[in-house]
Amino acid sequence: MTLLSSNEWDAFLNSTANAHVLQTAAWGELKSAFGWQPQRILSGQTGAQILFRHVAGFSVAYLPKGPLGPDWPSLWPEVDRLCRQKRAIVLKVEPDCWDFEPLDAPARLPGFRADGIPVQPRRTLVVSLQGPESAWLERMKQKTRYNIRLAERKEITVRPTSDVDGFYALMQTTGLRDGFGVHSLDYYRRAYDLFHPRGLAELLLAEFEGRPLAALMVFALGKRAWYFYGASNDQERNRMPTYLLQFQAMRWAAARGCTEYDLWGVPDEDEDVLEAGFEQRSDDLWGVYRFKRGFGGVLRRAAPTYEKVYNPLLYALYRRWAARRGE
């Protein structure tokens, strides 16, 4: 079993085409400050960063958006050994592919079941950044194009910032207004401190006359970018700052060579259901779908969450607990 340091792991990632940001050493370091232990394992040219959360002498293992490399079957015996060393109840694997892509799960994921409770949102909208900006705008809904231009006319400005405390204040306002939980201030500080110096993230702030209105943290690796965290207050909303903010995040991603911008998280429903219901619903992710749909993204659904059970009795208890928590 070959376990890699964070530097060795990132060197491996640099040799791997189009890895997901959730497989970076920085993501493992972020999670290590909040109850998870990252382990980075390599077998030949195939590897995985696995996160372990220890509970009452046992653990739950989670492999987000991996493995990486061509030979998954050669990796699993090493992963099994590591999971048993960590007294894992279950290993959850969320492959980095869409549900319409050929995965050949029986061969690549032997011994796994495909009915795990998802950790990451399964459904998302992916915006193409190919072509000139005029092509991006053409793919957007007319109202979204209008709101981006309106924000520019209404003197909204967007700039990079390192003010994580200000970002957190906006996140708290958004969480209270829209009824969802937010991470701690320390979480966002660590995310910024880990990803920004590596050139993998930017914190963008939308302002009017020097007053903060909205902010987001965008991440990028290889040809892909992800919008994970965003917030706004209740001031000057008629100036549409969030629309220009997203457009500037897309510009930032494109300048780094990204060709896709993942808006990360909409209700897990087919497009006809989403389009029929978004004007009537605002619960859960429905409110953000109303906003995100305008940017011209293509609806995508991730592959299922696969699980390999090591302790069936404790797994049954874990499954009931996770279902109550939505994990």
C-alpha positions in Angstrom: 0.0 0.0 0.0 1.5 3.4 -1.1 0.2 6.4 0.9 1.2 9.8 -0.4 1.9 13.1 1.3 -0.1 16.1 0.2 2.8 17.3 -2.0 3.2 13.9 -3.6 -0.6 13.6 -4.1 -0.7 17.0 -5.9 2.2 15.9 -8.1 0.1 12.9 -9.1 -2.9 15.1 -9.7 -0.9 17.3 -12.0 -0.1 14.2 -14.2 -3.8 13.2 -14.3 -6.1 14.8 -16.8 -9.1 16.9 -15.6 -9.2 15.9 -11.9 -12.0 17.2 -9.7 -11.2 19.9 -7.1 -12.6 17.6 -4.4 -9.7 15.3 -5.0 -7.0 18.0 -4.3 -4.8 17.8 -1.3 -6.1 21.3 -0.4 -9.7 19.9 -0.1 -8.4 17.1 2.1 -6.6 19.6 4.3 -9.8 21.7 4.5 -11.8 18.7 5.7 -9.1 17.6 8.1 -9.8 20.7 10.2 -13.5 19.7 10.5 -13.5 16.1 11.6 -12.2 14.2 8.6 -8.8 12.4 8.1 -7.6 12.4 4.5 -5.6 9.4 3.2 -4.1 9.4 -0.3 -3.5 6.0 -1.8 -1.8 5.1 -5.0 -1.6 1.8 -7.0 0.3 2.1 -10.2 -1.2 5.0 -12.1 -4.5 4.9 -10.2 -5.2 6.7 -6.9 -7.7 8.2 -4.6 -8.0 10.6 -1.8 -10.3 9.1 0.8 -11.8 10.9 3.8 -12.4 9.1 7.1 -14.7 10.3 9.8 -14.1 8.5 13.1 -17.2 7.7 15.3 -17.1 5.7 18.5 -14.2 3.6 17.5 -15.3 3.1 13.9 -15.2 5.2 10.8 -17.1 6.1 7.7 -15.0 6.4 4.5 -15.8 8.7 1.7 -14.2 9.0 -1.7 -15.5 12.2 -3.5 -15.2 12.5 -7.3 -12.8 9.6 -7.8 -10.8 7.4 -8.2 -8.3 8.9 -10.6 -6.6 6.9 -13.2 -7.4 4.0 -15.5 -7.2 0.8 -13.4 -9.8 1.0 -10.6 -9.9 -2.8 -10.0 -6.2 -2.8 -9.0 -6.8 0.0 -6.5 -9.7 -1.6 -4.5 -7.7 -4.3 -2.6 -5.4 -1.6 -1.3 -8.4 0.6 -0.4 -10.1 -2.4 1.3 -7.0 -2.9 3.4 -6.9 0.7 4.4 -10.6 0.8 5.2 -10.3 -2.3 7.5 -7.3 -0.7 9.2 -9.5 2.3 9.9 -12.4 0.1 11.0 -14.6 1.6 8.3 -18.3 0.7 8.5 -18.8 1.6 4.9 -17.0 3.2 2.0 -19.0 5.7 0.0 -17.7 6.5 -3.6 -19.1 9.2 -5.8 -17.4 8.8 -9.2 -16.5 11.9 -11.2 -18.8 11.2 -14.2 -22.3 11.9 -15.3 -25.1 9.2 -15.2 -25.2 9.0 -19.0 -21.5 8.2 -19.4 -20.4 4.6 -19.6 -19.0 3.5 -16.2 -19.1 -0.3 -16.3 -19.7 -0.4 -12.6 -19.6 -4.3 -12.3 -16.1 -4.3 -13.6 -14.8 -1.0 -12.1 -16.7 -1.1 -8.8 -16.9 -4.8 -7.8 -18.7 -5.4 -4.6 -20.3 -2.0 -4.5 -24.0 -1.2 -4.4 -25.4 1.8 -6.3 -28.1 3.0 -3.9 -26.0 5.1 -1.5 -27.4 8.4 0.0 -25.6 11.2 -1.9 -23.2 13.5 -0.2 -22.8 16.0 -3.0 -25.7 17.3 -5.0 -26.5 14.9 -7.9 -28.1 17.4 -10.2 -26.4 20.6 -11.5 -26.2 23.0 -14.4 -23.0 23.2 -16.4 -22.3 26.4 -18.3 -20.0 26.2 -21.4 -17.3 28.9 -21.5 -16.3 28.0 -25.0 -16.2 30.7 -27.6 -16.3 34.5 -27.0 -18.3 36.1 -24.2 -20.9 37.1 -26.8 -21.5 33.3 -27.3 -22.0 32.8 -23.5 -24.5 35.6 -23.5 -26.3 34.2 -26.4 -26.8 30.9 -24.6 -28.3 32.7 -21.6 -32.0 33.5 -21.0 -32.9 36.9 -22.2 -33.7 38.2 -18.7 -30.3 37.1 -17.4 -28.5 38.9 -20.2 -30.6 42.0 -19.4 -29.8 41.8 -15.7 -26.1 41.5 -16.3 -26.1 44.6 -18.5 -28.5 46.4 -16.1 -26.0 45.8 -13.2 -23.2 47.3 -15.3 -25.4 50.3 -16.2 -26.4 50.7 -12.5 -22.8 51.0 -11.5 -22.2 47.7 -9.9 -18.5 46.8 -9.7 -17.0 43.4 -9.0 -13.5 43.0 -7.7 -11.4 40.3 -5.9 -11.2 40.6 -2.2 -9.5 38.8 0.7 -12.2 39.9 3.2 -13.5 36.5 4.3 -15.1 38.1 7.4 -17.3 40.3 5.1 -18.1 37.3 3.0 -19.2 35.4 6.1 -21.5 38.2 7.1 -23.2 38.0 3.7 -23.4 34.2 4.1 -25.2 34.6 7.4 -27.7 37.1 5.9 -28.4 34.7 3.0 -28.8 31.7 5.2 -31.3 33.5 7.4 -33.2 34.9 4.5 -33.3 31.7 2.4 -33.4 29.1 5.2 -30.3 27.1 4.7 -27.3 26.3 6.9 -23.9 27.9 6.4 -20.4 26.8 7.4 -18.5 28.5 10.1 -16.3 31.6 9.6 -13.2 29.4 10.2 -14.4 27.0 7.4 -14.5 29.8 4.8 -11.2 31.3 6.1 -9.5 27.9 5.7 -10.9 27.3 2.3 -9.6 30.7 1.1 -6.2 30.3 2.8 -5.8 26.8 1.3 -7.0 27.4 -2.3 -6.3 31.0 -3.1 -2.5 30.9 -2.7 -2.5 27.8 -5.0 -4.4 29.8 -7.6 -7.3 27.4 -7.3 -9.9 29.9 -6.0 -11.0 33.5 -6.0 -13.3 35.5 -3.7 -15.2 38.0 -5.7 -17.2 40.9 -4.2 -20.0 43.0 -5.9 -20.3 46.5 -4.6 -22.2 49.7 -5.2 -20.5 52.9 -4.2 -18.1 50.9 -2.0 -20.9 49.1 -0.2 -20.8 45.3 -0.3 -23.9 43.7 -1.8 -22.9 40.1 -2.8 -19.9 37.8 -3.0 -19.0 34.3 -4.1 -16.1 31.9 -3.9 -15.3 30.2 -7.2 -12.9 27.2 -7.6 -11.0 26.0 -10.6 -8.8 23.1 -11.6 -7.9 22.2 -15.1 -10.7 22.9 -17.6 -13.4 23.1 -15.0 -14.6 25.7 -12.5 -17.2 25.3 -9.7 -19.4 27.8 -7.9 -19.6 26.4 -4.4 -20.4 29.3 -2.1 -22.3 32.6 -2.7 -24.2 35.1 -0.7 -25.9 38.5 -0.9 -27.6 41.0 1.4 -30.9 42.7 0.9 -29.5 46.1 -0.3 -29.8 47.4 -3.8 -31.2 44.2 -5.2 -32.9 46.1 -8.0 -29.3 46.7 -9.4 -29.0 42.9 -9.9 -25.5 42.5 -8.4 -25.6 38.7 -8.3 -25.9 38.5 -12.1 -22.9 40.5 -12.8 -21.0 38.7 -10.0 -21.6 35.3 -11.7 -20.6 36.7 -15.1 -17.3 38.0 -13.6 -16.7 34.6 -12.0 -17.1 33.0 -15.4 -14.6 35.5 -16.9 -12.2 34.6 -14.1 -12.5 30.9 -14.9 -12.2 31.4 -18.6 -9.0 33.5 -18.1 -7.5 30.5 -16.3 -8.3 28.2 -19.3 -11.5 26.7 -18.0 -14.1 25.7 -20.6 -16.9 24.6 -18.1 -18.5 26.4 -15.2 -20.4 24.2 -12.8 -23.2 26.0 -10.9 -23.2 23.1 -8.4 -26.6 22.1 -7.0 -30.2 22.3 -8.2 -33.2 20.1 -7.3 -32.7 16.5 -8.3 -35.6 16.5 -10.8 -35.8 16.1 -14.6 -35.8 19.3 -16.7 -39.5 19.2 -17.5 -40.4 19.0 -13.7 -37.9 21.8 -12.9 -39.3 24.0 -15.6 -42.9 23.4 -14.6 -42.3 24.0 -10.9 -39.7 26.7 -10.4 -42.1 29.6 -10.5 -44.3 28.1 -7.8 -41.6 26.7 -5.4 -38.8 28.3 -3.5 -38.0 25.6 -0.9 -34.7 23.7 -0.7 -32.8 24.3 -4.0 -35.8 25.5 -6.0 -35.0 29.1 -5.3 -31.4 28.8 -6.6 -32.6 26.9 -9.6 -34.7 29.9 -10.6 -31.5 32.0 -10.6 -29.1 29.5 -12.0 -31.3 28.4 -15.0 -30.8 31.8 -16.6 -27.1 31.4 -17.3 -27.6 28.9 -20.1 -26.2 25.8 -18.5 -27.0 22.2 -19.5 -28.7 20.1 -16.9 -26.5 17.2 -15.7 -26.9 14.4 -13.2 -24.0 12.8 -11.5 -23.5 9.1 -11.3 -25.0 7.3 -8.3 -23.3 7.1 -4.9 -21.8 3.7 -4.6 -21.3 2.0 -1.3 -19.2 -1.0 -0.1 -20.2 -2.3 3.3 -17.6 -3.6 5.8 -19.8 -3.9 8.9 -23.4 -4.8 8.0 -24.9 -4.4 11.5 -23.5 -1.0 12.1 -24.2 0.0 8.5 -27.9 -0.6 9.0 -27.8 1.8 12.0 -25.6 4.3 10.0 -28.0 4.2 7.1 -31.0 5.2 9.2 -29.0 8.0 10.9 -27.7 9.3 7.5 -31.2 9.2 6.0 -32.5 11.4 8.9 -29.6 13.9 8.3 -29.9 13.8 4.5 -26.3 12.5 4.1 
